Amino acid sequence: MRKKIKLIYIMWFSVALGQFEAGQHLPSDERGDPNYRRDTNIDINRVRATVFNYGITGRTGADPSYYPFEWPVNSGKMYIAMTALAVGAEVANEDLTLKPLVTIPFRSDQSGNSKAWQPVPSYLNPNSEKLAKSDDEDTWPLNWSDKMGDETDPGWPGSWNGYFGKNQFNAEQEIYYKISDDRNFESGYTYVPDTTDLDRQGAGLLTGVRIMEWNQILIEDVVFILHEIKNDGTKDLDKVAFSLWLADLVGGDGDSGDDVPDFDLIYDVAWSMDGDGIGNLAFGGDPVGVAATSFIETPGNNVDRIDNDGDGESNGPIISEDMIENDLDGIDNNGNGLIDENMTHVPFGDQVGVTYADRIDNNGNGEPGSPVITEEMINAASGNWFIWPPLDSIQGEIIHIIGIGNEDIGKAFADGIDNNNSDDYPSGTGAEFDSPLIDSTIVLTAENDPYKRYAVSGTDIILYDIGWEDLGLRYADGIDNDLDGAVDEGIDEGIDEMIDESRDDFIDNDKDWDWTNDDVGLYGDGSGGTDAGSYDQKPTSGSGTGFPGEPNIDKTDVSES
């Protein structure tokens, strides 16, 4: 048997879905300019590839100076001709007709108007022929336009703008650039994405791109690519999709005719293989390896109650085929509390399926003191989906526990109350300090309800199983009471964890932030003092800012998407 060697090339997509809603966003003045197109190589480990600052890696043509994912470096053995980013959005023309608008390299409309991304000039040294690269200071811009908000060091002049912060060289080599879709004009389209700039075209998208390599032996054959796509316009984009254009070249030029692509739906890996294992002259008698494009983390949905990325609590309930409705319209069509379940969530092959948030602690790590499922609750459940409590004038359309059954007796469930009453959040497990407290009025109101509920005024929050034992405990009210950006943190912990998580909620959803290592503030380098969150023993998120924030929370923690 001929031995094959694997080359693992990892695509790492990251999109903050909330940023497609413009809200009160003030657009930037960053625009694309094709006159600043550049290329450079990433080559610090065993993989060498050419990077183009308009959304492409590999090569754009047959130019021998470009490297279409060469492995090992200096061998002449090529595997992937090109990757390119494509993003599409549904936009409305002036007459309100809906149109798809796609930004993608190498494409133009029928009138010859380019649909490509263009580089934002302020992320490179205009006097250099290369992209900004962490190990080459001559390629850095004088100032970074996305860091002008640093009051103590505006623009970070003379510093590297790293993924993990100012002068943070976690990767042995990192390339950073931004691209804009504002040159994407299609004939017949009258959509204007930005009411502050009526000449702006496209969908108002800006994308930050980082290419990273490490030399550690376990990932010395890996290229990490991160795309962070943002709606920088003034109009919401209700439908947005993105894709990777992948062109294989396994075995090199002259040998790509027998390439065999495959995609593993279970592990989210695109395999690029050679049909006969024999490459071009560069390979000589060596067998051709395998290139793998792995989608490490793609954006989830933080409002559908579904564990889209499969990282939620163990032993949770699995989505079944009888939950599937035909419509994927953002609506809970079958009344089970979930939104847009589909066949990708259902078990198939070796895939066990994904879980959903049933508001029950299925792995036994819920916060101490939480109420537990009783036989009376099971008997009171209603409908095809065994919902508790049944929908009535208090619940309205709010569905709390889904699929309650005898196997759940004795398990803790979410009640909207900080049952362990701990003051040491986030280092511990308590709620935010200034949350409202259960008082006698709330308890007396709950006593008159068969399910001991209390509807929090002005919200869609309902508290459950309230008794005198809860007097003085904090409860969820949908307000950021301590002004740290997070809402109702430290309540119902350990129940449905890592389902509906978000990278802009100011919460360390996966509990991997460590104050002994990560407490380095908004800029990532420990500067700015406690005003920037440095060394204050609290996780500082970069969400909503042009800064990374601390490691292992929100922008710097892809597992929270």
ABEGO torsion letter per residue (X at the ends): XBBBBBBBBBBBBBBBAAAABAEABBBBABBBBAAABBBBBBAABABBBBBBAAGBBEBABABAABBBGBOBBGAGBBABABBBBBBBBBBBBAAGBBBBBBBBBGBBBAAGBBABBBBBAAABBAABABBBBAABAAABBABBAAAAABAABBGGBGBBBBAAEBGBBABABBBBBBBBAAABBBBGBABBABAABAABBEAGBBBBBBBBBBABAAAAABBBBBBBBBBABABBBABBBBBBBBBBABGEBGAAAABBBBBBAAAGBBBBBBAAGBBBAAAEABBBBBBBBBBABBBBBAAAGBBAAGABBBGBBBBBAAABBABBAGBBAAGAGBBGBBAAABBBEABAEBBBBAGBBAAGABBBGBBBBBAAAAAABBEAAGBOBBBBAAAEABBBBBGBBAAABGBBBBAGBBAAGBAAOAABABBBAABBBBBAAAAAAAAABAAGBBBBBGBABBBBGBBAAABGBBBBAGBBAAGAGBBGBGBGBGBGBGBGBBAAAGBBAAGABBAAAABAEAAGAGBGEAAAGBGAGBBBBABGBABAEBBGBEAABAAAX
